[in-house]
């Protein structure tokens, strides 16, 4: 099955959050032992938004809804192409006027099993 590609152009205010999963043990003498919590420990989260005419944003909204469970390719602002999914409960449309809308959403990096 072919994997879709996100082709819309997000606004320049893209914001990345990098979540790194670790296992930690704190000892009484102040020493802390830290280890990796798996093979894909660093997960990128991207807060993004797009705006445009209502018809274009309707197509974007459909893409976002379809990719909460299905992964897609996206090249992030660093120029790195990774698989992502739309984070559940992150799709937030806002109508600026009758024919102009903005959609805020979050991408969460996905990994192939």
C-alpha positions as CSV (number, residue, x, y, z in Angstrom):
1,X,0.0,0.0,0.0
2,X,1.3,3.4,-0.9
3,X,2.0,5.9,1.8
4,X,0.5,9.4,1.3
5,X,2.6,12.6,1.5
6,X,1.6,15.8,3.2
7,X,1.9,18.5,0.5
8,X,0.3,21.6,2.1
9,X,2.6,24.5,3.1
10,X,2.3,25.2,6.8
11,X,2.8,28.7,8.1
12,X,6.2,29.8,9.2
13,X,5.4,29.6,12.9
14,X,6.0,25.8,13.0
15,X,7.1,24.7,16.5
16,X,8.9,21.5,17.4
17,X,8.8,19.6,20.7
18,X,11.3,16.8,21.0
19,X,10.3,14.1,23.5
20,X,13.0,11.7,24.6
21,X,12.0,8.6,26.5
22,X,14.5,7.5,29.2
23,X,14.6,5.1,32.1
24,X,16.0,6.7,35.3
25,X,17.1,5.5,38.7
26,X,17.8,8.1,41.4
27,X,20.1,7.0,44.2
28,X,20.4,8.5,47.7
29,X,23.8,9.9,47.2
30,X,22.6,12.2,44.4
31,X,23.8,9.9,41.5
32,X,21.2,9.3,38.8
33,X,21.5,6.5,36.3
34,X,19.9,7.2,32.9
35,X,19.3,4.7,30.1
36,X,17.5,4.6,26.7
37,X,13.9,3.4,26.9
38,X,13.9,1.6,23.6
39,X,15.1,2.0,20.0
40,X,13.0,4.9,18.9
41,X,13.3,7.1,22.0
42,X,13.3,10.6,20.4
43,X,9.8,11.5,19.1
44,X,9.2,14.8,17.2
45,X,5.9,16.7,17.8
46,X,5.2,19.6,15.4
47,X,2.6,22.2,16.2
48,X,1.5,23.6,12.8
49,X,-1.2,25.6,11.1
50,X,-2.3,26.3,7.5
51,X,-4.7,28.9,6.2
52,X,-6.5,29.6,3.0
53,X,-9.8,29.5,1.2
54,X,-12.5,27.3,2.6
55,X,-12.3,24.7,-0.2
56,X,-8.5,24.2,0.2
57,X,-8.9,23.9,4.0
58,X,-11.7,21.4,3.6
59,X,-9.3,19.2,1.6
60,X,-6.6,19.6,4.3
61,X,-9.2,18.8,7.0
62,X,-10.1,15.6,5.2
63,X,-6.4,14.6,5.0
64,X,-5.8,15.3,8.6
65,X,-8.9,13.3,9.7
66,X,-7.8,10.4,7.5
67,X,-4.2,10.3,9.0
68,X,-4.8,10.1,12.7
69,X,-4.4,6.3,12.4
70,X,-2.5,6.1,9.0
71,X,1.1,7.3,8.7
72,X,2.2,9.8,6.0
73,X,5.5,11.3,4.8
74,X,6.3,14.9,5.6
75,X,9.5,16.9,5.3
76,X,9.9,19.0,8.4
77,X,11.4,22.5,8.5
78,X,14.8,21.0,9.2
79,X,14.6,19.3,5.8
80,X,14.2,15.8,7.3
81,X,11.7,13.5,5.7
82,X,10.0,11.2,8.3
83,X,6.8,9.4,8.8
84,X,4.2,11.2,11.0
85,X,0.6,10.8,12.2
86,X,-1.8,13.5,13.2
87,X,-2.1,13.7,16.9
88,X,-5.6,12.8,18.1
89,X,-7.7,15.8,19.3
90,X,-5.3,18.3,17.7
91,X,-7.3,19.4,14.6
92,X,-8.6,22.9,15.4
93,X,-10.3,24.8,12.5
94,X,-11.1,28.4,12.9
95,X,-13.1,30.5,10.4
96,X,-11.5,34.0,9.8
97,X,-14.3,35.1,7.6
98,X,-16.9,33.6,5.3
99,X,-14.5,32.1,2.8
100,X,-11.1,32.0,4.7
101,X,-10.2,29.5,7.3
102,X,-7.2,28.4,9.4
103,X,-6.5,24.9,10.8
104,X,-4.1,24.3,13.6
105,X,-2.9,20.7,14.1
106,X,-0.1,18.6,15.6
107,X,2.1,16.0,13.9
108,X,3.6,13.2,15.9
109,X,6.5,11.2,14.5
110,X,5.6,7.6,13.6
111,X,7.9,4.6,13.3
112,X,7.8,1.5,11.2
113,X,7.6,-1.7,13.2
